[in-house]
Amino acid sequence: MPRTKCTRRQFIKGLAAAGLVSFSAAAAYGSLFEVTNYEITETDIVIRNLPAGFDNFRIVQLTDIHHSPLVSLAEVRRVVELANGTNADMAALTGDYTTTRVSYIESCAEALGALRAPAGVWAVLGNHDHYTDAELTTRALQRRGINVLDNASTTLRRGGDELQLAGIDDWSWGQTDWPRALHGINPARPSVLLSHEPEVFEHAEAAPFSLVVSGHGHGGQISLPFVGSPARFTNEFKYLRGLYRRGDAQLYVSRGTGVVGLPFRCGARPEIAVLRLRRLTS
């Protein structure tokens, strides 16, 4: 058969059609499967001079839950059940519990109130919690026995050993108060900081902390083959997922469990992170 000549316009139309089909297939996969295909990850965090009593101390982190019309209460409860199933020593919640609607705050807090951990459930607020109602979110979490570290610090104890824990309010909203959060923190001793925004890892005030635990970026929510996540090309999402190190300081960024804007994930599975602290003696 004679070969048919393809014009440049036809070629571009063909590429566009193929791209649309590929995107549609990815969107269908992301909305039907990946968006609720939670991955429980386990990461060892080696901390210099960690007290022996906290060696193998496990923190389960939930972040970016985003209870909303896109994330049902049933899914929030499922995430809590999965987190409880890890039998972690402590639970850390790093913000963005709902998305814009005040009516979702109480039900989300009630579901999160079922979290159980011997060393307690500790939380900070994220940017979307300020979009909705930061004060109402804080009160709702506290009524369910969740400790909200609003630019504050505390000390966890196991036997005679201690680990410093601090939390800051959302940096992007200008609500971070470093002097309050750092009050009582001894920079010579191991410590953990909860911060919704991972960008604070670059701040001088975060330097004393052995580990910063963050979320915010959803792992990009969409990550394309060969390209990665388009979000990573912006400074706000410089730290998208996984473990980062700078000397003895470390940052862990969870992909979170919820979605915003688009009702699917692709190449960025929702994550329930378990961080196991390991002792490194100098």
Secondary structure, 3 states (H helix, E strand, C coil): CCCCCCCHHHHHHHHHHHHHHHHHHHHHHHHHCHHHCCEEEEEEEEEECCCHHHCCCEEEEECCCCEECCECHHHHHHHHHHHHCCCCCEEEEECCCECCCHHHHHHHHHHHCCCCCCCCEEEECCHHHHHHCHHHHHHHHHHCCCEECCCEEEEEEECCEEEEEEECCCCCCCCCCHHHHHCCCCCCCCEEEECCCHHHHHCHHHCCCCEEEECCCHHHCECECCCECHHHHCHHHCCCCEEEEECCEEEEECCCCCCCCCCCCECCCCEEEEEEEEEECC
